[in-house]
Amino acid sequence: MSVITTGNHPKLLWPGLKALFGLTYDSVPMQHSQVFDEGESDKAYEEVQEITGFGLAPVKSEAGSISYDSHTQGYTTRFTNVTYGLGFIESQEAVEDNQYKGRATSRTKALARSMRVTKETVLSNIINRAFTAAYAGGDGKEMIATDHPTVSGSQSNEMATPADLSEASLEDMIIQIMNATDSRGLRINLTPQKLIVPSNLAFEAERILKSSLQNDTANNAVNAVKSMGLLPGGSLVWRYLTDTDAWFVKTDAPEGLLLFNRRALSFDKDSDFDTSNFKHKATERYVGGWADWRALYGSLGA
């Protein structure tokens, strides 16, 4: 067990330091709420169940019997809550002898930042691993795949040929979203909402979405994505995305990317009778994941 003692920060025991740094950087804004639909949890785990709909209606012949269809239970996605926690211990002497109380030495603020970054990292990793087969969802496939199993056959939320982000590739992905179907193969009104990119694609995304005319071309043609209002949520530059050329489009599919909060972030402190050490801790319990893969379409980039 690591304890912060006077030996960890000997400079804090003497006056004369002009400034301190390292614990009070501005935090990167929390952005997961722009990607995940949040809800509360009151159990150890939550489950989301797919129910298949009905198929197309066949022709009914004169005086003939009507056809009857049935719907079935599809795959189940379980979200098991996880507790995240971190703390630090200070010796009584380290607290007593600190000559810079009230200045930039707040370890509690640093602990809060660690918890914030942890949550963003945990949730962004769901997107970072979207193409990785080892992180399969309820249907047994990774979140973004060309072969999600359905009653009507394999369906895809991945570009058949991975492409870098461009105006043309974005249009292709939007077309793919517009052609989406449910598990029985019936067309659904799935609409794109937001372009999600890593920091490396921030400027390219801005040019594509904000240009009045076609981006990077001399053609005197409108920017169709902008003029048709096809991405009302604009773009999100999520700094925690690690693949520099992978990009994604979030849709309005319900029960897609989900975050369940079981216990809010809380801070506690106590002292140890035998050592007089001061203990500080922070804990939070939540789980993120995905149920309906139609909530996110993506390309690994070329």
Secondary structure, 3 states (H helix, E strand, C coil): CCCECCCCCHHHHCCCCCCCCCCCCCCCCCCHHHCCEEEECCCCEEEEEEECCCCCCCCCCCCCCCCCCCCCEEEEEEEECEEEEEEEEECHHHHHCCCCCCCCCCHHHHHHHHHHHHHHHHHHHHHHCCCCCCCECCCCCECCCCCECCCCCCECCECCCCCCCCHHHHHHHHHHHHCCECCCCCECCCCEEEEEECHHHHHHHHHHHHCCECCCCCCCCECHHHHCCCCCCCEEECCCCCCCCCEEEEECCCCCEEEEEEEEEEEEEEECCCCCCEEEEEEEEEEEEECCHHHEEEECCC
